[in-house]
Amino acid sequence: MNKYAILLPSYNSKLEEVINTFEELPKDATICVVDDGSAMPFQVVAKDIIKNFSNIEIIRFEKNRGIEAALNAGLNFLLDKVDFIARLDVGDSCRIERFEQQVNFLEKNPDYSIVGCWANFVDENKKFLFEKQMPVEHESIIKRMYINNMFVHPSVMMRSESIRKVGNYTDNYSACEDYDLFFRLLKVGKGKNLPFAWIDYEVNFKSISSLKRRNQVVNRLKIISKNFNFVSYGFYPYYGIARNIMFLFISRNMTTFIQKIKSDFSKS
């Protein structure tokens, strides 16, 4: 069994996005791209790029089926082939050392189900916006999960054995499929964020999480309620419910602006 694979869903990815992502990936890495019914097949768009990679698999849907179906197709293909599955999105980029460091962490810490890292948030022109510093230790992560997702989705590496225990992504929580899965993974193992900004995460206001902003917040509230704990995590579940109700009335643009202000203030 190989150590790890990289799972990348793709839908109408542009050549410049493919180049931005693949130029930093290890040429010998196991990579699974799931083309979710793109008008121009990923294999055609990326043909001059992917020929440089020795172990790449492309799964193509003839029709668009949605991110959850694409991710689950990748998981089903990879789960019995690798110990760990790393996520990345086409358009984002990451430092090559990310994968080695996350594999090393999970190998040395078998009680952990998931490991992520910090991220540099950039705009569509790759201009730096702010550094997202997620909580590092499990105890802080599990409490703050009741406020929001404490992992940047394209930064995570997950243990295949843990995914088999809790199941794949669900389509019950549109635009929150990762939040739900990570909550479940934290019930069978611990979580960790390594304190290095190894990925550049593009904030695209045409992305799923931006276009379905209100639906995302509603589903976040449902996930918090499903996992609600009245005692163990203090005020966090209660605060998380109140905070997300407030976010029903705040746009993605505004929350990004607030994050940037917070980041600039912390550096001053």
C-alpha positions in Angstrom: 0.0 0.0 0.0 1.3 3.5 -0.9 1.7 6.1 1.8 -0.6 8.8 0.5 -2.5 10.2 -2.5 -3.7 13.6 -3.5 -7.4 14.0 -4.3 -8.4 16.9 -6.6 -11.9 17.5 -7.8 -12.2 19.6 -11.0 -15.0 21.4 -12.7 -14.3 23.5 -15.8 -10.8 24.2 -14.5 -8.7 26.6 -16.6 -5.2 25.9 -17.8 -3.7 28.6 -15.6 -5.4 27.1 -12.6 -4.0 23.7 -13.4 -0.5 25.1 -13.9 -0.7 27.0 -10.6 -1.6 23.8 -8.7 0.5 21.1 -10.5 3.8 23.1 -10.7 4.3 22.5 -7.0 3.2 18.9 -6.8 5.7 16.0 -6.5 6.0 14.4 -10.0 5.9 10.9 -8.5 2.9 11.5 -6.2 -0.2 9.3 -6.5 -2.8 11.8 -7.8 -6.5 11.3 -8.4 -8.4 14.0 -10.4 -12.2 13.7 -10.5 -13.6 15.6 -13.5 -17.1 16.5 -12.5 -18.6 16.8 -16.0 -16.5 19.7 -17.3 -17.5 21.1 -20.7 -13.9 20.6 -21.7 -12.5 17.4 -20.2 -9.7 17.9 -17.7 -7.5 15.5 -19.6 -7.7 17.7 -22.6 -7.1 21.0 -20.8 -4.2 19.6 -18.8 -2.7 17.2 -21.3 0.7 19.1 -21.5 0.9 19.3 -17.7 -0.1 15.8 -16.5 2.2 14.0 -18.9 5.0 15.0 -16.5 3.4 13.0 -13.7 4.0 9.3 -13.4 1.1 8.1 -11.3 -2.1 10.1 -12.1 -5.6 8.7 -12.4 -8.5 10.8 -14.0 -12.1 9.8 -13.2 -14.6 11.6 -15.4 -18.3 12.1 -15.0 -20.2 12.7 -18.2 -22.5 15.1 -16.4 -22.0 17.4 -13.5 -22.9 15.6 -10.2 -21.7 18.0 -7.6 -18.7 18.3 -5.3 -19.8 15.6 -2.9 -20.2 13.0 -5.6 -16.8 13.9 -7.1 -15.0 13.7 -3.7 -16.6 10.4 -2.9 -15.7 8.9 -6.3 -12.1 9.8 -5.4 -12.3 8.4 -2.0 -13.8 5.1 -3.2 -11.0 4.8 -5.7 -8.2 5.6 -3.2 -9.3 4.2 0.2 -7.9 0.7 -0.3 -4.8 1.9 -2.1 -3.2 4.4 0.3 -2.8 5.0 4.0 -3.6 8.7 3.8 -5.6 10.9 1.5 -4.6 14.6 1.0 -7.0 17.2 -0.3 -6.3 20.0 -2.7 -8.4 22.1 -5.1 -7.4 23.0 -8.6 -6.4 26.6 -8.5 -4.8 26.4 -5.0 -1.1 25.7 -4.6 0.9 24.2 -1.8 4.5 23.8 -0.8 5.9 20.5 -1.7 7.1 19.8 1.9 3.5 19.8 3.1 2.8 16.2 2.1 6.0 14.7 3.6 5.4 16.6 6.9 1.8 15.5 7.2 2.6 11.9 6.4 5.4 11.9 9.0 2.9 13.3 11.6 0.2 10.7 11.0 2.7 7.9 11.0 4.1 9.0 14.3 0.7 9.7 15.8 -1.7 6.8 15.1 -4.3 8.2 17.3 -4.9 11.1 14.9 -7.5 10.9 12.1 -6.7 14.2 10.4 -4.0 16.8 10.1 -4.2 20.2 8.4 -2.1 23.3 8.3 -2.3 27.1 8.1 -3.1 28.8 4.8 -2.3 32.1 3.0 -5.7 33.4 1.7 -5.2 35.1 -1.7 -7.6 36.7 -4.2 -8.2 35.6 -7.8 -5.1 37.5 -8.9 -3.0 35.7 -6.3 -2.7 38.8 -4.2 -2.1 38.0 -0.5 -5.1 38.8 1.7 -4.3 37.3 5.1 -2.8 34.3 6.8 -5.4 31.9 8.3 -3.9 30.6 11.5 -6.2 27.7 12.6 -5.9 26.3 16.2 -3.1 23.8 16.4 -3.9 21.4 19.2 -6.7 18.9 19.4 -8.3 20.2 22.5 -8.7 23.7 21.0 -9.8 22.3 17.6 -12.6 20.2 19.0 -14.1 23.0 21.0 -13.8 25.6 18.2 -15.4 23.2 15.7 -18.7 24.3 17.2 -18.0 27.8 16.0 -16.8 27.0 12.5 -14.7 24.5 10.5 -11.2 24.5 12.1 -9.6 22.9 9.1 -8.9 24.6 5.7 -10.4 21.8 3.5 -7.6 21.8 0.8 -5.0 21.7 3.5 -6.0 18.4 5.2 -4.6 14.9 5.0 -6.9 12.2 6.4 -6.3 8.7 7.6 -8.0 6.2 5.2 -8.8 3.8 8.1 -10.6 6.6 9.9 -12.7 7.5 6.8 -13.7 3.8 6.5 -14.9 3.9 10.1 -17.1 7.1 9.7 -18.1 7.0 6.0 -17.5 9.3 3.1 -18.7 12.8 2.5 -22.4 13.2 2.7 -24.7 15.2 0.4 -27.0 16.1 3.3 -25.2 19.4 4.0 -24.6 21.3 0.8 -21.4 23.4 0.8 -20.6 21.9 4.3 -19.6 18.4 3.3 -16.1 18.8 4.7 -17.3 20.3 8.0 -19.6 17.3 8.6 -16.9 14.8 7.7 -14.3 16.4 9.9 -16.7 16.4 12.9 -17.1 12.6 12.3 -13.4 12.0 12.0 -12.8 13.8 15.3 -15.0 11.2 17.0 -12.7 8.3 16.0 -9.4 10.1 16.4 -7.7 13.4 17.2 -7.1 16.4 14.9 -4.0 18.7 14.4 -3.1 21.7 12.4 0.6 22.1 11.7 1.6 25.8 12.2 2.9 26.5 8.8 1.2 28.3 5.9 1.9 25.6 3.3 -1.0 26.3 1.0 -2.2 29.3 -0.9 -6.0 29.2 -0.8 -7.9 31.3 -3.4 -10.9 33.2 -2.1 -13.2 33.2 -5.2 -16.5 35.0 -4.8 -17.9 32.7 -7.5 -17.0 29.6 -5.6 -19.6 27.2 -4.1 -19.1 28.5 -0.6 -19.6 32.1 -1.8 -22.6 31.5 -4.1 -24.3 29.3 -1.6 -23.4 31.4 1.4 -26.8 31.4 3.2 -27.3 27.7 2.5 -23.8 27.0 3.9 -24.5 28.8 7.1 -27.9 27.1 7.6 -26.2 23.7 7.1 -23.4 24.7 9.5 -26.1 25.3 12.1 -27.6 21.9 11.4 -24.2 20.2 11.8 -23.5 22.1 15.1 -26.9 21.0 16.4 -26.4 17.4 15.4 -23.1 17.3 17.3 -24.3 19.6 20.2 -22.9 18.9 23.6 -24.5 20.6 26.5 -21.6 20.3 29.0 -18.2 19.0 27.7 -17.2 21.9 25.6 -18.4 24.8 27.8 -19.8 27.9 26.0 -18.5 27.0 22.6 -21.6 25.1 21.2 -23.9 27.9 22.4 -21.6 30.6 21.0 -21.4 28.7 17.7 -25.1 28.7 17.3 -25.5 32.4 18.1 -22.5 33.4 15.9 -23.8 31.5 12.9 -27.3 32.9 13.2 -25.6 36.3 13.0 -23.7 35.2 9.9 -27.0 34.6 8.1 -27.1 38.3 7.6 -23.4 39.0 6.7 -22.0 38.5 3.2 -18.9 36.4 2.3 -17.2 39.7 1.2 -17.7 41.2 4.6 -16.3 38.2 6.5 -13.2 38.1 4.3 -12.8 41.9 4.9 -13.1 41.3 8.7 -10.5 38.4 8.5 -8.1 40.7 6.7 -8.5 43.5 9.3 -7.9 41.0 12.1 -4.8 39.7 10.4 -3.4 43.2 9.8 -4.2 44.2 13.4 -2.4 41.1 14.8 0.7 42.0 12.9 0.8 45.7 14.0 
